[in-house]
């Protein structure tokens, strides 16, 4: 076990409480292992009727994974990064297939790895503090942890928009898009969790009773633009559509995309296209593991983490620097299945 995760059983509910506040509860491999170690016996324990995921203290639910460690590993032989992804994706799949009711409280920052442990849950609670994003293209990565499954299943082209731009959503927008199942004021959460622990058989009813009407979601006003301008699965075509539109909104989004890794953007679009056609979440995890294992050792990820998180000069030098130089052959290499005996497998 690890002090970065608390796993008490509260009444008839197992609790996974992220407890790494100085890192906004970013996931480590040990935290993933500890969650798996709690979830497996709870699955068979008649005294545990439901599982709650939240954070113990501090701001934010979960800011992602330990990307600085991943970049250091990627600059070497990549083995530590692959081990992390392997374990994290097993946790994601375990939650996705969990038979007992699960509820995640996305109160605060919910990004990257935080998305990966909240989206598989049957119930997902957003609050006025929720800040949801998959910002990986800014560091040369892609929306993994199941992003290739969840994002293409959002309304219209919002998933592709979120994957490419890394746009942040608030709680009302999460509810609007179906990323959250309930919107509940943060001040009501402690009482709600206590009631769930006492009456887990009424979990959905208790969530419904605690819900409040959110404000009008901002993204709703931009849905037509998103669906029209992000309609293509070809990155150059998206850039051309934004350039041709010429509106202030399009210019802003174009400038955002110009700063992202072209390789990461093309990987993301292909991942969402493939993921939208998949019928098995295990197949999605298998593909994401192969892609992550390769991307983490490529120039753009190591460079993106350096520029944004280590040196913080915010001037990444992408390679290749232009979208048209990211060839189909390059993408085919990244998306190729792992060699025999090295593939990702579920628990």
C-alpha positions as CSV (number, residue, x, y, z in Angstrom):
1,X,0.0,0.0,0.0
2,X,1.0,3.7,-0.3
3,X,0.3,6.7,1.8
4,X,-0.7,8.5,-1.4
5,X,-4.0,6.5,-1.5
6,X,-6.4,5.8,1.3
7,X,-8.7,2.8,1.1
8,X,-11.1,2.7,4.0
9,X,-14.4,0.8,4.0
10,X,-17.0,3.3,5.2
11,X,-20.2,1.6,6.1
12,X,-20.9,-0.6,3.2
13,X,-18.9,1.4,0.7
14,X,-15.3,0.9,-0.3
15,X,-13.5,4.2,-0.7
16,X,-10.5,5.1,-3.0
17,X,-9.3,8.5,-1.7
18,X,-6.4,10.0,-3.6
19,X,-4.0,11.6,-1.1
20,X,-1.2,13.3,-2.9
21,X,-2.3,17.0,-2.5
22,X,1.1,18.6,-3.4
23,X,0.9,17.0,-6.8
24,X,-2.9,17.6,-7.2
25,X,-3.2,13.8,-6.6
26,X,-1.4,13.0,-9.9
27,X,-1.2,9.2,-10.2
28,X,1.9,7.1,-9.6
29,X,2.3,3.5,-10.5
30,X,2.1,2.6,-6.8
31,X,-1.2,4.4,-6.5
32,X,-2.6,2.4,-9.4
33,X,-1.4,-0.8,-7.9
34,X,-2.9,0.1,-4.6
35,X,-6.3,0.8,-6.2
36,X,-6.2,-2.5,-8.0
37,X,-5.3,-4.2,-4.7
38,X,-8.4,-2.7,-3.0
39,X,-10.8,-3.2,-5.9
40,X,-10.2,-6.9,-6.4
41,X,-11.2,-8.1,-2.9
42,X,-14.0,-5.6,-2.7
43,X,-15.4,-7.1,-5.9
44,X,-16.0,-10.4,-4.0
45,X,-16.8,-8.9,-0.5
46,X,-20.6,-9.0,0.2
47,X,-20.0,-6.3,2.9
48,X,-18.9,-3.8,0.1
49,X,-21.9,-2.8,-2.0
50,X,-20.4,0.2,-3.9
51,X,-17.2,2.0,-4.5
52,X,-16.5,5.8,-4.2
53,X,-13.6,7.6,-5.7
54,X,-12.6,11.1,-4.5
55,X,-9.6,13.0,-3.1
56,X,-8.8,13.4,0.5
57,X,-7.7,17.0,0.7
58,X,-6.5,19.9,-1.3
59,X,-7.6,21.3,-4.7
60,X,-8.4,19.1,-7.5
61,X,-9.6,15.5,-7.9
62,X,-6.6,14.3,-10.0
63,X,-4.3,16.3,-12.3
64,X,-3.1,13.4,-14.4
65,X,-0.1,11.1,-14.2
66,X,3.6,11.5,-13.3
67,X,4.6,12.8,-16.8
68,X,8.0,14.1,-15.7
69,X,8.9,10.5,-14.7
70,X,7.5,9.3,-18.0
71,X,9.6,11.7,-20.0
72,X,12.8,10.7,-18.1
73,X,12.0,7.1,-18.8
74,X,11.2,7.9,-22.4
75,X,14.5,9.5,-22.8
76,X,16.1,6.2,-21.8
77,X,14.9,2.7,-22.5
78,X,11.2,3.5,-21.7
79,X,10.8,0.5,-19.4
80,X,9.5,2.4,-16.4
81,X,7.0,4.3,-18.6
82,X,5.7,1.1,-20.1
83,X,5.3,-0.4,-16.6
84,X,3.3,2.6,-15.5
85,X,1.0,2.6,-18.6
86,X,0.5,-1.2,-18.2
87,X,-0.6,-0.9,-14.6
88,X,-2.7,2.3,-15.2
89,X,-4.6,0.8,-18.1
90,X,-5.3,-2.4,-16.1
91,X,-6.9,-0.1,-13.4
92,X,-8.9,1.7,-16.1
93,X,-10.2,-1.6,-17.5
94,X,-10.9,-3.0,-14.1
95,X,-13.1,0.1,-13.3
96,X,-14.8,-0.1,-16.7
97,X,-15.8,-3.7,-16.2
98,X,-16.5,-3.5,-12.4
99,X,-19.8,-5.2,-11.5
100,X,-20.6,-3.1,-8.4
101,X,-21.8,0.5,-8.6
102,X,-19.0,3.0,-8.7
103,X,-19.2,6.8,-8.3
104,X,-16.4,9.3,-8.9
105,X,-16.5,12.8,-7.5
106,X,-14.8,15.1,-10.0
107,X,-14.6,18.1,-7.6
108,X,-11.8,20.3,-9.0
109,X,-9.1,19.6,-11.6
110,X,-9.8,16.4,-13.4
111,X,-7.3,15.8,-16.2
112,X,-5.5,13.0,-17.9
113,X,-5.2,10.1,-15.5
114,X,-8.0,11.7,-13.5
115,X,-10.3,11.3,-16.5
116,X,-9.1,7.7,-16.8
117,X,-10.3,6.7,-13.3
118,X,-13.5,8.8,-13.4
119,X,-15.0,8.1,-16.8
120,X,-15.3,4.3,-16.3
121,X,-17.5,4.8,-13.2
122,X,-21.2,4.3,-13.5
123,X,-21.9,7.6,-11.9
124,X,-19.7,10.7,-12.3
125,X,-20.3,13.8,-10.2
126,X,-19.3,17.3,-11.4
127,X,-19.4,20.4,-9.2
128,X,-18.9,24.2,-9.7
129,X,-15.2,23.5,-9.1
130,X,-14.8,20.9,-11.9
131,X,-12.1,21.7,-14.5
132,X,-12.0,18.8,-16.9
133,X,-9.5,18.5,-19.7
134,X,-7.4,16.1,-21.8
135,X,-4.5,18.5,-22.5
136,X,-1.9,15.9,-23.7
137,X,-1.3,17.4,-27.2
138,X,0.5,20.3,-25.6
139,X,3.2,18.0,-24.3
140,X,3.4,15.7,-27.4
141,X,1.3,13.0,-25.9
142,X,-2.4,12.0,-26.8
143,X,-5.6,11.5,-24.8
144,X,-4.9,8.1,-23.4
145,X,-6.4,6.2,-20.4
146,X,-9.5,5.4,-22.6
147,X,-9.7,8.8,-24.3
148,X,-9.8,7.0,-27.6
149,X,-13.0,5.3,-26.4
150,X,-14.8,8.1,-24.6
151,X,-14.1,11.1,-26.8
152,X,-15.4,9.8,-30.1
153,X,-18.7,8.9,-28.3
154,X,-19.4,12.5,-27.2
155,X,-22.0,14.5,-29.2
156,X,-20.9,15.7,-32.7
157,X,-17.2,16.5,-33.0
158,X,-16.8,17.7,-29.4
159,X,-14.5,14.8,-28.6
160,X,-12.1,15.6,-31.5
161,X,-12.2,19.3,-30.4
162,X,-11.3,18.4,-26.8
163,X,-8.5,16.0,-27.9
164,X,-6.8,18.5,-30.3
165,X,-7.2,21.8,-28.3
166,X,-7.0,20.5,-24.7
167,X,-10.0,22.8,-23.9
168,X,-11.1,23.0,-20.3
169,X,-14.7,22.3,-19.4
170,X,-16.5,23.3,-16.3
171,X,-19.0,21.2,-14.4
172,X,-22.1,22.3,-16.3
173,X,-20.3,21.5,-19.6
174,X,-19.4,18.1,-18.4
175,X,-23.0,17.4,-17.6
176,X,-24.1,18.8,-20.9
177,X,-21.8,16.4,-22.8
178,X,-22.4,13.4,-20.7
179,X,-19.0,13.3,-19.2
180,X,-20.8,13.7,-15.8
181,X,-24.0,12.1,-14.8
182,X,-24.8,14.5,-12.0
183,X,-24.1,18.1,-11.1
184,X,-24.0,18.7,-7.3
185,X,-22.7,21.7,-5.3
186,X,-19.5,21.0,-3.6
187,X,-20.8,22.0,-0.2
188,X,-23.3,19.1,-0.4
189,X,-20.7,16.4,-1.0
190,X,-19.7,15.5,2.5
191,X,-23.3,14.9,3.6
192,X,-24.0,13.0,0.4
193,X,-21.0,10.7,0.9
194,X,-22.1,9.9,4.4
195,X,-25.6,9.1,3.2
196,X,-24.2,6.9,0.4
197,X,-22.0,5.0,3.0
198,X,-25.2,4.3,5.0
199,X,-27.5,3.5,2.1
200,X,-25.5,2.3,-0.9
201,X,-28.6,0.6,-2.2
202,X,-30.0,4.0,-2.8
203,X,-26.9,5.4,-4.5
204,X,-28.5,6.7,-7.7
205,X,-31.5,8.1,-5.8
206,X,-29.2,9.9,-3.4
207,X,-27.3,11.4,-6.3
208,X,-30.5,12.5,-7.9
209,X,-31.8,14.1,-4.7
210,X,-28.6,16.1,-4.2
211,X,-28.4,17.4,-7.7
212,X,-28.9,21.0,-8.6
213,X,-29.5,22.8,-11.9
214,X,-26.2,24.0,-13.4
215,X,-25.6,27.2,-15.2
216,X,-26.0,27.3,-19.0
217,X,-23.0,25.4,-20.5
218,X,-20.8,27.7,-22.6
219,X,-19.9,25.0,-25.0
220,X,-23.5,24.6,-26.2
221,X,-23.2,28.0,-28.0
222,X,-20.2,26.7,-29.9
223,X,-21.5,23.3,-30.9
224,X,-22.3,24.3,-34.4
225,X,-18.8,25.7,-35.0
226,X,-17.1,22.7,-33.4
227,X,-19.1,20.2,-35.5
228,X,-18.5,22.1,-38.7
229,X,-14.9,23.2,-38.3
230,X,-13.6,20.1,-36.6
231,X,-15.5,17.7,-38.9
232,X,-12.5,16.2,-40.6
233,X,-10.3,13.4,-39.3
234,X,-7.5,15.0,-41.3
235,X,-5.5,17.5,-39.2
236,X,-4.5,19.7,-42.2
237,X,-8.2,19.9,-43.2
238,X,-9.2,21.0,-39.7
239,X,-6.5,23.8,-39.8
240,X,-7.7,24.8,-43.3
241,X,-11.3,25.0,-42.2
242,X,-10.4,27.2,-39.2
243,X,-8.3,29.4,-41.4
244,X,-11.0,29.8,-44.0
245,X,-13.7,30.6,-41.4
246,X,-11.9,33.7,-40.2
247,X,-14.1,34.3,-37.2
248,X,-12.6,35.4,-33.9
249,X,-13.4,32.0,-32.4
250,X,-11.8,30.2,-35.3
251,X,-8.7,32.3,-35.1
252,X,-8.3,31.6,-31.4
253,X,-8.7,27.9,-31.9
254,X,-6.3,28.0,-34.9
255,X,-3.7,29.7,-32.8
256,X,-4.1,27.1,-30.1
257,X,-3.6,24.2,-32.5
258,X,-0.5,25.9,-34.1
259,X,1.2,25.6,-30.7
260,X,0.4,21.8,-30.3
261,X,2.6,19.0,-31.4
262,X,1.6,18.1,-35.0
263,X,2.5,14.5,-34.4
264,X,0.4,14.4,-31.2
265,X,-2.6,16.0,-33.0
266,X,-2.4,13.4,-35.9
267,X,-2.0,10.5,-33.4
268,X,-5.0,11.8,-31.5
269,X,-7.3,12.0,-34.5
270,X,-6.3,8.5,-35.6
271,X,-6.8,7.2,-32.1
272,X,-10.3,8.6,-31.9
273,X,-11.2,7.4,-35.4
274,X,-10.1,3.8,-34.5
275,X,-11.6,4.0,-31.0
276,X,-15.0,5.0,-32.3
277,X,-15.1,1.8,-34.3
278,X,-14.0,-0.5,-31.5
279,X,-16.5,-2.7,-29.7
280,X,-14.3,-3.8,-26.8
281,X,-12.7,-1.5,-24.2
282,X,-9.9,-4.1,-23.7
283,X,-9.0,-3.7,-27.4
284,X,-8.9,0.1,-26.9
285,X,-6.5,-0.3,-24.0
286,X,-4.4,-2.7,-26.0
287,X,-4.1,-0.2,-28.8
288,X,-3.4,2.8,-26.5
289,X,-0.6,0.8,-24.7
290,X,1.1,0.2,-28.0
291,X,0.8,3.8,-29.1
292,X,1.9,5.2,-25.6
293,X,4.9,2.8,-25.5
294,X,6.2,4.4,-28.7
295,X,5.1,8.0,-28.3
296,X,6.7,8.2,-24.9
297,X,10.1,7.5,-26.5
298,X,9.7,10.0,-29.4
299,X,11.2,13.5,-29.5
300,X,7.9,15.4,-29.1
301,X,6.9,14.0,-25.7
302,X,10.3,14.4,-24.1
303,X,10.6,17.9,-25.6
304,X,7.0,18.9,-24.6
305,X,7.5,17.9,-21.0
306,X,10.8,19.8,-21.0
307,X,9.3,23.0,-22.4
308,X,6.1,23.1,-20.3
309,X,6.9,21.3,-17.1
310,X,10.7,21.2,-16.5
311,X,12.4,24.3,-18.0
312,X,9.0,26.0,-18.4
313,X,10.1,28.2,-21.3
314,X,6.9,27.3,-23.1
315,X,8.7,27.1,-26.5
316,X,8.7,23.4,-27.5
317,X,10.5,22.6,-30.7
318,X,8.4,20.0,-32.4
319,X,9.9,17.4,-34.7
320,X,8.6,17.3,-37.4
321,X,7.5,21.0,-37.0
322,X,4.8,21.0,-39.7
323,X,1.7,18.7,-39.9
324,X,2.4,17.7,-43.5
325,X,5.7,16.2,-42.5
326,X,4.0,13.8,-40.1
327,X,3.6,11.0,-42.6
328,X,1.2,8.1,-42.7
329,X,4.2,5.8,-42.5
330,X,5.2,7.5,-39.2
331,X,1.7,7.0,-37.8
332,X,1.6,3.3,-39.0
333,X,4.8,2.7,-37.1
334,X,3.4,4.3,-33.9
335,X,0.1,2.3,-34.2
336,X,1.6,-1.1,-35.0
337,X,0.7,-3.9,-32.6
338,X,3.2,-4.6,-29.9
339,X,5.5,-7.6,-30.5
340,X,4.4,-11.0,-29.3
341,X,4.7,-11.3,-25.5
342,X,4.8,-7.5,-25.0
343,X,1.2,-6.7,-25.5
344,X,-1.1,-5.2,-22.8
345,X,-3.4,-7.6,-21.1
346,X,-6.3,-7.1,-18.7
347,X,-6.3,-8.5,-15.2
